[in-house]
Amino acid sequence: MSTVFETALKGKHIVIVGGSSGMGKATAKMATALGAKITIASRSAAKLHAAADEIGGGVQIAQVDTTDETGVRSWAGVLGPVDHLVISASSAAHGAFADLPTDDLRAMFEAKFIGPYLAAREVLPVLVKGGSITFFSGVLSRRPSAGATGLSAVNAAVEALAKGLALELSGRARVNCISPGMVATEAYAAMSEEAREGMYAQVGGSLPVGRVGEAEDIAQAVIMAMTNRFLTGSVLDVDGGHLVRD
Ligand SMILES: NC(=O)c1ccc[n+]([C@@H]2O[C@H](COP(=O)([O-])OP(=O)(O)OC[C@H]3O[C@@H](n4cnc5c(N)ncnc54)[C@H](OP(=O)(O)O)[C@@H]3O)[C@@H](O)[C@H]2O)c1
């Protein structure tokens, strides 16, 4: 299999917005091993440098905040040709419907929807014909949970964006969306280890696969989304069976 992916990705320029952490970083590592040229982008220079050291392979870094429209435009303008764009950058806000502060709700839509929208729009002029864009939503879009109504809604918005854009870019580029279930990444670093491991055990135990995801599980799906030339307008549920569990 890796030969198929190597053939498809060797020498290709893949830009991963959110590539300094979690699933984006795992995708960067996997694609580097397949011979792709990688650019990772995110806000923190320290995270970018640490990730670049970990990924190796001459990965390029770019300090970009997707919510800064002018900054995104300037960065995209000097990127050069891009074969595949992956956008895993986001931040999430949890809170009950009545209690979630409006500013937190707006900030989440900025980071998880508007930011990826702007990144895709500004990189599009340099996306090569036949390239792809891969967005990230999350299982809550279709399995909402109490206390995460806003997060559920923003995930659904990202999926609609991917499907609509797949139509707009017909014949030019493919557009898909990865919808992960719970995946053990740096996104949960602020929790205590005990709380985090307890959450992983509880959620993992409820899933048909019996565990939460690893970043590499999702990276495999991103590689598939980038390389499968018959895949567009799709939402790939990589969730350990979360959508079909009780
Ligand atoms: N982990 C899960 O359980 C889970 C479940 C369902 C869906 N998802 C979704 O899957 C995607 C990847 O999640 P993950 O767990 O891999 O996340 P993560 O480890 O927290 O990584 C997020 C990345 O996005 C960057 N980022 C955040 N805001 C940004 C901004 N405004 N501009 C540019 N870069 C920004 C971060 O770096 P900087 O801090 O340097 O900017 C980091 O590189 C996200 O869309 C997330 O919502 C995750």
Ligand as a Chemical Component Dictionary entry (heavy atoms), coordinates in Angstrom:
data_LIG
# 
_chem_comp.id                   LIG 
_chem_comp.type                 NON-POLYMER 
_chem_comp.pdbx_formal_charge   0 
_chem_comp.three_letter_code    LIG 
# 
loop_
_chem_comp_atom.comp_id 
_chem_comp_atom.atom_id 
_chem_comp_atom.alt_atom_id 
_chem_comp_atom.type_symbol 
_chem_comp_atom.charge 
_chem_comp_atom.model_Cartn_x 
_chem_comp_atom.model_Cartn_y 
_chem_comp_atom.model_Cartn_z 
_chem_comp_atom.pdbx_ordinal 
LIG N1  N1  N 0  -8.639  15.570 19.553 1  
LIG C1  C1  C 0  -9.915  15.197 19.470 2  
LIG O1  O1  O 0  -10.416 14.387 20.276 3  
LIG C2  C2  C 0  -10.793 15.737 18.358 4  
LIG C3  C3  C 0  -12.089 15.200 18.221 5  
LIG C4  C4  C 0  -12.896 15.646 17.194 6  
LIG C5  C5  C 0  -12.440 16.626 16.323 7  
LIG N2  N2  N 1  -11.181 17.146 16.483 8  
LIG C6  C6  C 0  -10.730 18.148 15.525 9  
LIG O2  O2  O 0  -9.595  17.640 14.842 10 
LIG C7  C7  C 0  -8.723  18.720 14.486 11 
LIG C8  C8  C 0  -7.327  18.456 15.013 12 
LIG O3  O3  O 0  -7.392  18.303 16.420 13 
LIG P1  P1  P 0  -6.091  17.982 17.297 14 
LIG O4  O4  O 0  -6.562  17.247 18.493 15 
LIG O5  O5  O -1 -5.032  17.411 16.428 16 
LIG O6  O6  O 0  -5.702  19.468 17.755 17 
LIG P2  P2  P 0  -4.403  20.033 18.499 18 
LIG O7  O7  O 0  -3.457  18.952 18.873 19 
LIG O8  O8  O 0  -4.919  20.935 19.579 20 
LIG O9  O9  O 0  -3.713  20.925 17.362 21 
LIG C9  C9  C 0  -4.322  22.075 16.892 22 
LIG C10 C10 C 0  -3.340  22.795 15.989 23 
LIG O10 O10 O 0  -3.972  23.958 15.468 24 
LIG C11 C11 C 0  -3.105  25.080 15.658 25 
LIG N3  N3  N 0  -3.999  26.235 15.751 26 
LIG C12 C12 C 0  -4.996  26.448 16.637 27 
LIG N4  N4  N 0  -5.597  27.612 16.384 28 
LIG C13 C13 C 0  -4.974  28.139 15.299 29 
LIG C14 C14 C 0  -5.137  29.336 14.563 30 
LIG N5  N5  N 0  -6.065  30.256 14.870 31 
LIG N6  N6  N 0  -4.335  29.558 13.501 32 
LIG C15 C15 C 0  -3.381  28.662 13.162 33 
LIG N7  N7  N 0  -3.167  27.515 13.828 34 
LIG C16 C16 C 0  -3.964  27.266 14.892 35 
LIG C17 C17 C 0  -2.308  24.734 16.916 36 
LIG O11 O11 O 0  -1.049  25.347 17.019 37 
LIG P3  P3  P 0  -0.818  26.822 17.654 38 
LIG O12 O12 O 0  -1.285  26.765 19.072 39 
LIG O13 O13 O 0  0.649   27.018 17.494 40 
LIG O14 O14 O 0  -1.603  27.768 16.828 41 
LIG C18 C18 C 0  -2.074  23.250 16.666 42 
LIG O15 O15 O 0  -1.005  23.067 15.749 43 
LIG C19 C19 C 0  -9.369  19.979 15.067 44 
LIG O16 O16 O 0  -10.162 20.584 14.072 45 
LIG C20 C20 C 0  -10.265 19.440 16.168 46 
LIG O17 O17 O 0  -11.359 20.298 16.443 47 
LIG C21 C21 C 0  -10.357 16.729 17.493 48 
# 
loop_
_chem_comp_bond.comp_id 
_chem_comp_bond.atom_id_1 
_chem_comp_bond.atom_id_2 
_chem_comp_bond.value_order 
_chem_comp_bond.pdbx_ordinal 
LIG N1  C1  SING 1  
LIG C1  O1  DOUB 2  
LIG C1  C2  SING 3  
LIG C2  C3  SING 4  
LIG C2  C21 DOUB 5  
LIG C3  C4  DOUB 6  
LIG C4  C5  SING 7  
LIG C5  N2  DOUB 8  
LIG N2  C6  SING 9  
LIG N2  C21 SING 10 
LIG C6  O2  SING 11 
LIG C6  C20 SING 12 
LIG O2  C7  SING 13 
LIG C7  C8  SING 14 
LIG C7  C19 SING 15 
LIG C8  O3  SING 16 
LIG O3  P1  SING 17 
LIG P1  O4  DOUB 18 
LIG P1  O5  SING 19 
LIG P1  O6  SING 20 
LIG O6  P2  SING 21 
LIG P2  O7  DOUB 22 
LIG P2  O8  SING 23 
LIG P2  O9  SING 24 
LIG O9  C9  SING 25 
LIG C9  C10 SING 26 
LIG C10 O10 SING 27 
LIG C10 C18 SING 28 
LIG O10 C11 SING 29 
LIG C11 N3  SING 30 
LIG C11 C17 SING 31 
LIG N3  C12 SING 32 
LIG N3  C16 SING 33 
LIG C12 N4  DOUB 34 
LIG N4  C13 SING 35 
LIG C13 C14 SING 36 
LIG C13 C16 DOUB 37 
LIG C14 N5  SING 38 
LIG C14 N6  DOUB 39 
LIG N6  C15 SING 40 
LIG C15 N7  DOUB 41 
LIG N7  C16 SING 42 
LIG C17 O11 SING 43 
LIG C17 C18 SING 44 
LIG O11 P3  SING 45 
LIG P3  O12 DOUB 46 
LIG P3  O13 SING 47 
LIG P3  O14 SING 48 
LIG C18 O15 SING 49 
LIG C19 O16 SING 50 
LIG C19 C20 SING 51 
LIG C20 O17 SING 52 
# 
